[in-house]
Amino acid sequence: MIRKITLLFLLCIGLQHAASAAVTDTITITMPYGTDTTCPGIQLNFNAHHSSTTDTISAYHWYTNNFFTGVIIDTFHTTALVDGDSVYCWLVFHNGFGGLDSVKSNTIIIHRSSSIAPRVAIALTTGSNPYCAGFPLTFTAYPVNGGDSVKFQWYVASIPLTGSDSVTTRHVFNNGDTVKCLMISNSLCSAPFPDTVFSPGIVVIHDSLTATVSILAAHNPICLGSLDTFAATTGSTGTGASLAWYVDSILIPTALGPIFRTSSLLNGDIVYAILTAPDPCVINHTTVSNVVTMTVVGLTANSVWTIMSAGNNPGCLDSPVTFTGHYLGFGTAPDFTWYVNGTSVLTGSSVLTRFYLNNDIVTYRVNATDGGCYSADTILSAGVIMQRDSTPATPLLSLIDNQLVVNNGGTYTWYLDSTIIPGVINQVYHPVSFGYYYVIKDSANCPSLPSNVIYIALTSVKNVNKGTVRVYPNPSNGIVSLDWGVVMDKVNVDVVNITGQVMLHEEVRNQSQHNSNLSSLPSGDYLITLTDQDGNKGTFSIVLKK
């Protein structure tokens, strides 16, 4: 059952993998040298190696003869295998797309034998051959069927090396010495073969070293001011070698080691390295690398800006605004991105149309994509701060007596025959010319729609001298005092609401002042019109607050 569930799980992973992406990882399993054929009952060791360093490993699933062993780490040890058995491993991992994926390793077929000939191979593991005289070399033995208590003895030709009886030997050899290793096996399945065997010999050759150095630039050509990296590869340097870097024959004192980075190169600069190898085995103590002649391309100046191509700022919240982005010096096919308050809202277009909130900041970014050399690969335009207000209600204009009155308080722009009347901003206006009148209510950033239009044909009504009339308190909570300073035979007092409806009418005789009681009226804006016995009129605004 476990095997079926596991195989179904892996099948699902495989289907997902095939549908989403190609395999990004591989796995290989290996055995230590010489253990591919072993005696029955000997422990076998397997190691798994995966190729990718970016995928996230979930588990290693080891199988013998297509049965899951339960082992999920990268090593597998067993003594239970017999001749002809198979071993492989399924690697389960999260791929670069974030999905669960899997891949199967190679298969190793087990070889068991009751009679295996012991043998041993050797290899040079420290130093090189040929090499300079006087330097030690390290050799390592690799036994096959040596048993669990294998013994070694190292030889030069037919002479044993005193004290060299382990799996490795380190020694200063003479030119022409033949190094080999004697192995004595205690394996239980070595019969009828000899227990004692020699490895093939390796002849030590002494020779002087010829140091080498070559350099390579990561990028050439480059843009002016760009960072470039140079890497030096050296060979046969012996010990104590050092590198010095030069640009146009000038030593760069801060450049030490095989890597040199700089952003100060100019067109035509020559870069090279000098290797110093003081080791006595090296015949060329000073070696000059190849020369890299740099091509450095000058920078094209570039810039980015925006133009408001439709709409207004300051403006209304419910009115869209269109910006058009412009750029200079970004080569072919640059990328465009629009941002509002630092968040991307549109890519791939040079035109942005949308509604904005108050204090939104609009910016436009252009990014070069053609690999050219520019003062800046990416530039963000200056931010535009949007000033937005709610649209005021459309005002209602009324003619009350000889005054034009707007239904709500506030600041207004007055128009006569579509021309602004300079200096007139209040709620009430006495027309002095005939024609078509209307108003637009002003807010901080957003005007209203135009009011209705009233045509004035007569403007010759006589006016009360307002400078002689006092109306107080204003605002009032009910009682309003009217003081016109001199005794008059008759004064009509009319209180009118903002729609032109007369709310209170009073006749005052032989008085110089009068108190009107507005307590019965609701709170709001009102006009008080005074008409004397000669027909002169005067209109005054009053605010009633209870």
LINMOCOR-V349434 format. One record per residue. RES is the residue in one small letter. SS is DSSP state (2 for helix, 1 for strand, 0 for the rest). PSI is psi in whole degrees, -180 to 180 (999 if undefined). BURIAL is I if it has 24 or more other ideal C-beta (glycine too) atoms within 12 Angstrom, else O. Layout:
RES/SS/PSI/BURIAL, RES/SS/PSI/BURIAL
//
This chain:
m/0/-44/O, i/2/-42/O, r/2/-43/O, k/2/-44/O, i/2/-44/O, t/2/-46/I, l/2/-39/O, l/2/-41/O, f/2/-46/O, l/2/-35/I, l/2/-43/O, c/2/-41/O, i/2/-43/I, g/2/-41/O, l/2/-43/O, q/2/-42/O, h/2/-45/I, a/2/-32/O, a/2/-22/O, s/2/-41/O, a/0/162/O, a/0/159/O, v/0/130/I, t/0/2/I, d/0/150/I, t/0/161/O, i/1/139/I, t/1/137/O, i/1/145/I, t/1/162/O, m/1/153/I, p/0/153/O, y/0/134/O, g/0/1/I, t/0/12/I, d/0/-23/O, t/1/123/I, t/1/168/I, c/0/152/I, p/0/140/I, g/0/-8/O, i/0/140/I, q/0/135/O, l/1/142/I, n/1/130/I, f/1/143/I, n/1/140/I, a/1/139/I, h/1/122/O, h/1/154/I, s/0/-32/O, s/0/145/O, t/0/-1/O, t/0/-28/O, d/0/151/I, t/1/116/O, i/1/133/I, s/1/-49/O, a/1/157/I, y/1/125/I, h/1/109/I, w/1/138/I, y/1/138/I, t/1/127/I, n/0/38/O, n/0/14/O, f/1/135/O, f/1/130/I, t/0/-16/I, g/0/-7/O, v/0/129/O, i/0/21/O, i/0/-179/O, d/0/5/I, t/1/153/O, f/1/127/I, h/1/136/O, t/1/150/I, t/0/2/O, a/0/-4/O, l/0/149/I, v/0/174/O, d/0/131/O, g/0/-11/O, d/0/156/I, s/1/150/O, v/1/133/I, y/1/174/I, c/1/136/I, w/1/126/I, l/1/124/I, v/1/127/I, f/1/166/I, h/1/121/I, n/0/-177/I, g/0/-15/O, f/0/-1/O, g/0/-1/O, g/0/157/I, l/1/130/I, d/1/172/I, s/1/160/I, v/1/145/I, k/1/144/I, s/0/180/I, n/0/164/O, t/0/132/O, i/1/126/I, i/1/129/O, i/0/135/I, h/1/116/I, r/1/141/I, s/0/143/I, s/0/-2/O, s/0/105/O, i/0/129/I, a/0/125/I, p/0/146/I, r/1/165/I, v/1/140/I, a/1/154/I, i/1/156/I, a/1/149/O, l/1/119/I, t/1/-15/O, t/1/129/O, g/0/-172/I, s/0/163/O, n/0/112/I, p/0/159/O, y/1/169/I, c/0/145/I, a/0/146/O, g/0/0/O, f/0/138/I, p/0/149/O, l/1/148/I, t/1/129/I, f/1/147/I, t/1/138/I, a/1/144/I, y/1/99/I, p/1/152/I, v/1/123/I, n/0/49/I, g/0/-10/I, g/0/-174/I, d/0/-6/O, s/0/51/O, v/0/147/I, k/1/150/I, f/1/152/I, q/1/125/I, w/1/147/I, y/1/151/I, v/1/112/I, a/0/-119/O, s/0/12/O, i/1/124/O, p/1/143/O, l/0/117/I, t/0/130/O, g/0/0/O, s/0/79/I, d/0/29/O, s/0/-175/O, v/0/-19/I, t/1/159/I, t/1/141/I, r/1/127/O, h/1/153/I, v/0/115/O, f/0/159/I, n/0/158/O, n/0/130/O, g/0/-6/O, d/0/138/I, t/1/117/I, v/1/132/I, k/1/170/I, c/1/135/I, l/1/130/I, m/1/134/I, i/1/115/I, s/0/144/I, n/0/23/O, s/0/143/I, l/0/-11/O, c/0/29/I, s/0/-25/I, a/0/145/O, p/0/18/O, f/0/158/O, p/0/145/O, d/0/-23/I, t/1/123/O, v/1/152/I, f/1/148/I, s/0/162/I, p/0/151/O, g/0/153/O, i/1/126/I, v/1/125/O, v/0/129/I, i/0/128/O, h/1/136/O, d/0/155/O, s/0/152/O, l/1/143/I, t/0/108/O, a/0/145/I, t/1/152/O, v/1/135/I, s/1/151/O, i/1/157/I, l/1/134/O, a/1/139/I, a/0/-36/O, h/0/133/I, n/0/111/I, p/0/169/O, i/1/166/I, c/1/148/I, l/0/129/I, g/0/-4/O, s/0/149/I, l/0/129/O, d/1/152/I, t/1/132/I, f/1/136/I, a/1/134/I, a/1/136/I, t/1/124/O, t/1/159/I, g/1/148/O, s/0/49/I, t/0/-11/I, g/0/-148/I, t/0/152/O, g/0/15/O, a/0/153/I, s/1/159/I, l/1/142/I, a/1/139/I, w/1/144/I, y/1/143/I, v/1/118/I, d/0/47/O, s/0/10/O, i/1/125/O, l/1/135/O, i/1/99/I, p/1/-23/O, t/1/-7/O, a/1/105/I, l/1/141/O, g/0/-175/O, p/0/-7/I, i/1/132/O, f/1/123/I, r/1/138/O, t/1/151/I, s/0/19/O, s/0/15/O, l/0/147/I, l/0/163/O, n/0/132/O, g/0/-4/O, d/0/145/I, i/1/125/I, v/1/133/I, y/1/170/I, a/1/151/I, i/1/124/I, l/1/128/I, t/1/120/O, a/0/94/I, p/0/-7/O, d/0/129/I, p/0/-18/O, c/0/-17/I, v/1/129/I, i/0/-24/O, n/0/98/I, h/0/-22/O, t/1/125/O, t/1/132/I, v/1/135/I, s/0/178/I, n/0/161/O, v/0/134/I, v/1/116/I, t/1/121/O, m/0/139/I, t/0/112/O, v/1/119/I, v/1/132/O, g/0/161/O, l/0/136/O, t/1/126/O, a/0/140/O, n/0/161/I, s/1/163/O, v/1/137/I, w/1/166/O, t/1/153/I, i/1/133/O, m/1/105/I, s/1/-12/O, a/1/144/O, g/0/-175/I, n/0/149/O, n/0/113/I, p/0/156/I, g/1/-167/I, c/1/149/I, l/0/-33/I, d/0/15/O, s/0/121/I, p/0/155/O, v/1/137/I, t/1/128/I, f/1/142/I, t/1/126/I, g/1/143/I, h/1/152/O, y/1/161/I, l/1/129/O, g/0/35/O, f/0/15/I, g/0/-148/O, t/0/143/O, a/0/54/O, p/0/164/I, d/1/144/I, f/1/137/I, t/1/131/I, w/1/142/I, y/1/142/I, v/1/117/I, n/0/37/O, g/0/0/O, t/1/131/O, s/1/129/O, v/1/-17/I, l/1/135/I, t/1/155/O, g/0/6/O, s/0/146/O, s/0/3/I, v/1/132/O, l/1/123/I, t/1/125/O, r/1/172/I, f/0/149/O, y/0/155/I, l/0/162/O, n/0/136/O, n/0/8/O, d/0/143/I, i/1/122/I, v/1/128/I, t/1/160/I, y/1/126/I, r/1/135/I, v/1/133/I, n/1/125/I, a/0/141/I, t/0/-6/O, d/0/6/O, g/0/9/O, g/0/177/I, c/0/117/I, y/1/158/I, s/0/-34/O, a/0/133/I, d/0/-30/I, t/1/131/O, i/1/137/I, l/1/130/I, s/0/164/I, a/0/140/O, g/0/140/O, v/1/121/I, i/1/120/O, m/0/131/I, q/0/111/I, r/1/145/I, d/1/160/I, s/0/145/O, t/0/124/O, p/0/157/I, a/0/146/O, t/0/124/O, p/0/156/I, l/0/123/I, l/1/132/I, s/1/153/I, l/1/114/I, i/1/113/I, d/0/-119/I, n/0/21/I, q/1/142/I, l/1/125/I, v/1/134/I, v/1/146/I, n/0/-19/I, n/0/153/I, g/0/168/O, g/0/-168/I, t/1/135/O, y/1/154/I, t/1/122/I, w/1/142/I, y/1/138/I, l/1/117/I, d/0/46/O, s/0/14/O, t/1/134/O, i/1/136/O, i/0/111/I, p/0/140/O, g/0/0/O, v/0/116/I, i/0/-2/O, n/0/177/I, q/0/-27/I, v/1/138/I, y/1/134/I, h/0/112/I, p/0/139/I, v/0/-5/O, s/0/151/O, f/0/155/O, g/1/-169/O, y/1/124/I, y/1/142/I, y/1/169/I, v/1/158/I, i/1/128/I, k/1/135/I, d/1/139/I, s/0/-173/I, a/0/-42/O, n/0/-12/I, c/0/113/I, p/0/159/I, s/0/175/I, l/0/157/O, p/0/148/I, s/0/-180/I, n/0/160/O, v/0/134/O, i/1/130/I, y/1/127/O, i/1/122/I, a/0/-17/O, l/0/127/O, t/0/16/O, s/0/16/O, v/0/135/O, k/0/148/O, n/1/143/I, v/0/142/I, n/0/103/O, k/2/-24/O, g/2/-17/O, t/2/0/O, v/0/134/I, r/1/131/O, v/1/118/I, y/1/160/O, p/0/159/O, n/0/108/O, p/0/162/O, s/1/152/I, n/0/7/O, g/0/-49/I, i/1/123/O, v/1/126/I, s/1/131/I, l/1/121/I, d/1/109/O, w/1/9/I, g/1/-30/O, v/1/153/O, v/1/130/O, m/1/149/I, d/1/-44/O, k/1/134/O, v/1/125/I, n/1/130/I, v/1/119/I, d/1/127/I, v/1/121/I, v/1/138/I, n/1/-179/I, i/0/-11/I, t/0/1/O, g/0/5/I, q/0/129/O, v/1/118/O, m/1/-23/I, l/1/133/I, h/1/131/O, e/1/144/I, e/1/127/O, v/1/126/I, r/1/140/O, n/1/46/O, q/1/156/O, s/1/-5/O, q/1/165/I, h/1/143/I, n/1/119/O, s/1/133/I, n/1/110/O, l/0/16/I, s/0/-26/O, s/0/-8/O, l/0/150/I, p/0/157/O, s/0/145/O, g/1/-170/I, d/1/136/I, y/1/162/I, l/1/135/I, i/1/120/I, t/1/127/I, l/1/131/I, t/1/120/I, d/1/-178/I, q/0/-16/O, d/0/1/O, g/0/3/O, n/0/142/I, k/1/152/I, g/1/135/I, t/1/136/I, f/1/139/I, s/1/140/I, i/1/140/I, v/1/126/I, l/1/118/I, k/0/124/O, k/0/999/O
//
